[in-house]
Every structure is written in C-alpha cells, then in structure tokens.
Amino acid sequence: MQRRHVLSLLALGLGAGPIAACGDSSRLPSLPDKLRARAPFKGLPEDTRIVLDGRDEDVLAGIARNALVREIGFLQSQGRSQLGTANYLAISGGGENGAFGAGLLTAWSALGTRPEFKVVTGISTGALIAPSAFLGPAYDKDLESFYTTTSAEDVMTSRGLLTGLLSDSLYDSRPLLRTIRKFLTPALLAAIAYEYNTKGRLLFVATTNLDAPVGVMWNMGAIAASSHPRAAELFARILLASASIPGIFPPVMIDIEVGNERFEEMHVDGGTVAQVVLYPPSFGGADTSRVLADADRKVIEALIKRPRRLFVIRNSRPGTDHSTIDRSTLKIMERALATLINTQGIGDLYQLYLLSLRDKMDFNLAYIPQSFTDRLEQPFEKAYMAKLYEVGRQEMMTGRAWHKAPPGYDSTPIHLPTG
C-alpha cells in the first residue's frame, strides 16, 4: 500500500478490530557482520542475493557474467550470433498505485512493442508486479486481476489495539501471503527458472534488512532454479517482505545457518531504502573488468558493445499535491512522511538517470500524470485502482508514457549573457 497512508492506518489500527492476545515476538539473534561472508543460505546458490552496501560488487558482476554466457549459448543454439539490445525494467513501489504500472505493461503488450527484458527489478508493489513483467504478456491477466479486483481483505487484517502496540505490527499480512502463494504456481516458478537457466535473464527483488540496516537485492531466478524444497516458500516470503511496511505489516524473518549456529534477519519493505533500483551506483566498470579478466574475448566485447535501454516505471505522481493540513499531530506527521517518500523517490530517479548516462543506457521513465488527481480514501479501494489501471493503459496507448529525463530536469546548460 502507499506509505503516505501509514499514519492514517496507524490511526485506524488504534481503533479497529478486537483486542487479541499478544503474539510471540521472540526471535533468534541477527547474523553478525563478521560472519556474513561465510553465511550462504543452506541448499541455495551462493549468489542468491546481493547486499547493497558496496561489498558484493564481485558477486553481482559474476551474476551478470554468467547470465551473459548463458544468453550467448542460447542464441548460438538458435543459430544466432548477434546479441540484440539489452532491455532493463525497474519498477518502483507505490502500493495501490501499482495499478498504473500494471495498466501500462498490459497496454504495452497490446501494442505489440513490449520487449523481452534482460533484467527486471522490483521494490514493494513493484516486487509484486516484477514476476509477471519478467515473464511477459502471457501473464498480463494476472496483473490486471491483482490490481483491479484485490480488496483490503485480500491483503491484511487488523490485530486490534493492544496486539498491534505490543507485537510487531498493527496489521496481519497473512492474507497477502496467501494471495502471493496463490499466484506463485509451480508453472510460474518453472518458467522463471527456465528464463534464468537457459536464456540468462535476471529477476531481482529488493528488501531491507533492518538489522544491518541495508538494502538487499534477491536473485529470484537463482532461487526458482535451485530445486531447493522450500524455494517456492522463500520466493513468496521475499515478495511479502518487499511489500511489508514497517509497523503496519509484520517483518519477515529469514533464517540463516552458519555451521551449527542459527540466525535470523529481519526483512521489511524495500522502499525503506529506495523507491526504485536497478543496481547500486558503486557497481561499475572496475568490478566487471575484474570478473571478466579471464573470460572469452567475445564475451567481453559483447558486454561492452551491445546497446542497452532502461525503462523505469514510477508508480507515483511526481508533482505537488496541495492541501490545507490540519494542525493535528497525525495529519502533520502523515504529510511530512508523504513528502519525504515523494522526494526520496525523485532522488532515486535522478540516481538512475545518472547511472544511465555513465553506463550508456537509453533512459525512459513513466510516471502517473499530473492530470490524475483522484485520492485514495481507503486501502486497496477497487474503484481507485481500476481507474488508475486505465490511466496507465491510456498513457501507453496514446504514446505519452515515456519521458527522457526525470521530472524537473532541464538539460540546457547555463550560459553567460552576451553583449
């Protein structure tokens, strides 16, 4: 849901639902930083995730290299030798506003111009969109259904006043987990695994490890392809974690084993760290060069020379939303939080724009137009989401969707007046 409504939900949670018994809030200790390098997830590949603190660039470079090798192998098996354009898609958070991105993607399919993406990343509601966006038009019906028929009852239930204050969240997110599990069929996971293993395509979902605290990018294709008996459950729980607003939804605890010791990490909404991400700005040519030092010359040339395009879907309206704010604590805090989230999101867009300039990617950005002024009155209001879904479709169908720079950016350099 939209984090701008967190404090509104806080107020609702304080007065909604029965008072239930407190749940067990005990937990295992978090993973000590000194053990991080020796803590792969039991039974999963060592490149299952990338911690976004600047220390996993070699891991990310290795993922990119191995994916490129698989892609080249697939093309050769099809009698093709030339790499085409690499298309990247980054989908932001935004809660119910994810209906915009869903509508945009389905209309893109209808136009017949939607490319196959080499890499798809998602945060929060973008994480819920990402698997369908990754697999392509065949899964458009799932996107449409989720963002036009989902209700609050499909996502959360109130824990009541006492439980909410004394446990780890005001709302129970088990309904959302059930919804995610229903969507994550064995066929869908097998399709993701095939694209990852055979064609070298990558799907990432971002969460926030609150213990560190730091952002984490999960290699969802590696998880789907791992044959781990709990791969489907981990996949679902990562999607849940990415959309779990701290304090509103419970954090998702991820188990880690090192030797005979067990630890837990507390993961929450990826939007706590960033509204949208492709890869960390600290990841650059030096990291790639180290990993590719012993690679085949053709692989290196393919990586350097291929054209690349970045598409960013920002499930938010970048402009201001004027309103007279009441002089009440909750209203002031809600407005300030909404402003913080909005400006953080704009900053993330500028970071991606800078990355696209540095790494020679064609930059394309879509966001909710200023003309859409409807307000969300209740969480997961169907009429609101259905209307926004159609806005996304119309933006794409009429050719207005893509912008070549972040909002507010003027590329004209400053010139001194002459004469």
Salt bridges, closest charged atoms under 4 A:
ASP33 OD1 - ARG55 NH2 2.73
ASP53 OD2 - ARG36 NH1 2.77
ASP53 OD2 - ARG55 NH2 3.01
ASP56 OD1 - ARG36 NH2 3.02
ASP58 OD1 - ARG290 NH2 2.94
GLU71 OE1 - LYS118 NZ 2.85
GLU71 OE1 - ARG306 NH1 2.98
GLU116 OE2 - LYS199 NZ 2.85
ASP140 OD1 - ARG114 NH1 2.92
GLU144 OE1 - LYS141 NZ 3.85
ASP168 OD1 - ARG159 NH1 2.67
ASP172 OD2 - ARG174 NH2 2.58
GLU195 OE1 - LYS199 NZ 3.21
GLU195 OE1 - ARG201 NH1 2.89
ASP211 OD1 - ARG27 NH1 2.96
GLU233 OE2 - ARG181 NH2 2.64
ASP255 OD2 - ARG262 NH2 3.62
GLU257 OE1 - LYS42 NZ 3.65
GLU265 OE1 - ARG49 NH1 2.56
GLU265 OE1 - HIS267 NE2 2.82
ASP269 OD2 - ARG3 NH1 2.42
ASP287 OD1 - ARG290 NH2 2.76
GLU301 OE2 - ARG297 NE 3.58
ASP321 OD2 - ARG4 NH2 3.49
ASP321 OD1 - ARG317 NH2 3.97
ASP321 OD1 - ARG375 NH2 3.16
ASP359 OD1 - ARG358 NE 2.88
ASP362 OD1 - LYS404 NZ 2.69
ASP374 OD2 - LYS387 NZ 3.06
GLU395 OE2 - ARG400 NH2 3.05
